[in-house]
Amino acid sequence: MLVLLGFAMIAVFMVLIMTKKLTPVLALIIVPTVFGLFAGAGLGIGDMVLDSMKSMTSTAALLMFAIIYFGLMIDVGLFDPLVRFILRKLGNDPAKVVLGTAILAAAVSLDGDGSTTFILTTAAMLPVYLRLKMSPVVLTCVAGLANGTMNILPWGGPTARAATALKIDVNDVFVPMVPSLIAGLVVVFVFAWLLGLQERNRLRATAPEIWGVPDSAEPFDGGTSGSAGGTSRRGSGSGTAPVPATGGPAGLSPEGSSVAVLERTGTLVDGTVDERDTAMADTALDPNRKTLRPKLFWFNLGLTVAVMVMLVADLVPLPFVFMVGSAIALLVNFPKVKDQGAQLIAHAPSIVAVVSMVMAAAVLTGVLKGTGMVEAMSAWLVQIIPTSMGPFMAVITGVLSIPMTFFMSNDAFYFGVLPVLSETAAHYGVSAADMARASITGQPFHLQSPLVPAILLLVSLAKVDLGDHHKKVLWRTAVISLVMLGVGVLTGAIGIG
């Protein structure tokens, strides 16, 4: 009964959030509560949830003050020069922007911390996506793919857990999986490029003004047809004055492409950014916003570098690092109490969204563990594996790790389920090292779980619905996990008994 209730609860939860029948917060609260009562939790369900919630408080504090800090840094203009630099290098081509996002996320993931990766990637790239009218869901998808794939690094957590649980050296687990990691990253970059091409085609149809002046090989008509009298308009319905055709290359003004500015996008023909940035007026990137603090740029940059160093050094608990960083940033950039309060209120919606989701996730984890559903589901999966499939236990474990690490914590899987599977596999000549390597191939999928605080931070910073993120990312992460598993088998890293 517990097995049926557990799988049914998870299925109902996923259907409700992906079809947008309920918000993730409501689904995380209502669905586990109902199923927990059916499982016989009774009045004890409250204690189950509170016990689980205690372990979530530090995470909630971290996410809350991280949102305040980076939201503040965006407001004061710390990332504006970075946005301009990225656009100069990548131009306004969505395909290059999305691929650049994947490369950035993969590089930052080397520190092994998902929250840091998503904070830095979102802070750097979200303004670019907004400027180019690209979908933030693509950003969260690509960042999630890259970070999930890199999560098998020895210092990332899962690999160390697998090695510890089976009492083997962590290097024996990771090193043979390097080809799988490389293959996974290749698939990530392919997915990123294809998503970028999709965005490019979408924007060509829906926002042609993003593309600026057409190539010199074509007559310049400002993106519209039927222009007459040697004039054309930029975009459609923009209300800007006609641009006279000069007869030069692409109909540019005499000053050349570096001066031919698209008033609506603030983007130059060569992909660089106009300092006036007219397209971002009245947005978080408005170049004339009152919150800009250009004179404090170097202070804010130094403070942010200091915060990042503390994150990597891990000398002080991360929530406290962001608490102190936010307090200093607010005090220096906004000395007046009234302005400090206004800044906190400005970021309140994002804070409420992510913190409430973290607290609500405690209901799901509390019910799964408190009612015994997790243990029952794990035992059932082990029992249903036919004896004839014994020699393939490593491959089976790799496949099982995809859904199981999505619906339970890494600790529960690696310390609760993996040892049982490994003990069974030993009877068929499958080594513990093979089992450990196979078990980490599900990490790209695991990182998208609503039980992972880092992914909640990512979708909240990007203001993306979790259901929309899952629609775009889940099948892609499943493909990456299976590719990593397949490469592991082909290279002999994951053996068959």
PyMOL commands that set and color helices and strands:
alter all, ss='L'
color gray80, all
select helices_A, chain A and resi 2-18+24-38+42-54+57-75+80-90+94-111+114-131+136-150+158-166+170-206+208-211+249-251+278-280+294-313+318-333+337-346+348-370+373-383+387-407+410-426+432-446+453-461+466-491
alter helices_A, ss='H'
color red, helices_A
select strands_A, chain A and resi 231-232+243-244+261-262+267-268
alter strands_A, ss='S'
color yellow, strands_A
deselect
rebuild
show_as cartoon
